[in-house]
Amino acid sequence: MHDDCSALITGLRALAAFLEANPEVPVFMPRTVLHQFPKHGSDAEMCAQVDKVAALLGTEIDSHLSPYGHYSTGLDFGPVRYDYTAILGAARARHATDDSYRGCIDPVV
């Protein structure tokens, strides 16, 4: 197991123990998602990484995100979800184009 994974597991266990020992600490999030992304590469390379993770999880690709340019899989653990998503090239380009106008328009109120 690599250092990042070990550190995450240690941190999650510490958080769970803390919350269990301190029930007065408010926790109002009905769902928590751990978002993970493959290393950038071609769409085919990133999709292959998602396919590999789907096989490890025993899950399928979530088709509901496909129209948005996301190739994703995930697994639920009660209210906690592990998501592994590739944001494909066209979606990244669309976002960059939309974001290129940020700060250029001063709306009149």
N, C-alpha and C positions, 0 to 999 in steps of 0.2 A: 504494500500500500504506500502511495507516495505521500510526501509531507503535507501537501495542501489538503488531501483527503483526510489524513490523520488529524490535522488541526481542525478541520470542519467537524468531524465526528466528536472530538474532544470538546469543542465549543458548544455543539448542540446538546451533548450530555450535561455539560455544566449549566447551560440555560435551563434545561428540563429539571435538573436537581434544584436549582435556585427557585424556579417557579413553584415547584412542589413544596419546598420548605417555606415559601413566603406567599401563601395564597391570597394575601391582601394586595399584592401587586396586581394591578389591573391588566388583563389580557382580553381585548375585545375583537381580535382579528378572527373571523370565522374560518378563514382559509389562509394558509401560508404557502407560498410557492418558492422553491429554490430553482432559479433560472440558470441554466448552463448553456453555453454556446460552443460549437466547434471552432477550431482555429480557422481563420479566414483562408480561403482557397477558392477554387472554381466551384460553381454550383454543384457539379457532379461530385467533387471531393467532399464538400460539406454534407451533401445528401448521403454519401456513403458512410460518413461518420455517424449521422443520425440513424441510418439503417443498422449499423453495428450496435449502437446503444439500444435501439428497439429490440434487437435480438437478445441482448443481455438482460433487458427488463422483461422480456416476454410480452411486449406490447406491439401495437400496430402504429402506423403513421396517422396522425390526426388530420383528416382531410378537411375539417372545418376551417383550418388556417391557410390552406393552399391558395384560396383566392387573394390573400393578402401578401403572398410571396414568402410565406413561412413554411418550412418543412420541419415538422415537429413530432415528438413522441413524449410520453410522460407516464408516470405511475403515481397513483394516489395512496397515501398512508393515512387514512382518516382525513382530517382537515389539512394535512400537509401533502404537498405535491412536488415531485421532482420532474422538471421539464427540461428537455434537451431540444433546442431549436436552432435551425440554420435559417438565417435571414438571407434570402437569395439576392443575387445581383440586381435584378430589376427593382426589387423592393428597396434596397439600399440606395439605388440611384434616384428613385422617386422621392424618398425621404430627403436626400441631399438637395434635390431640386426645390422641394417645398421649403426646406430650411434656409435656402439661399436668400429668401426674401425677408428673413427675420431682421427686424430693426429698420427696414427700408420704408415701411408704411407707418405713418403717424395718424392713427384714427382720430377724427374730430368727435368729441363727445358733445 
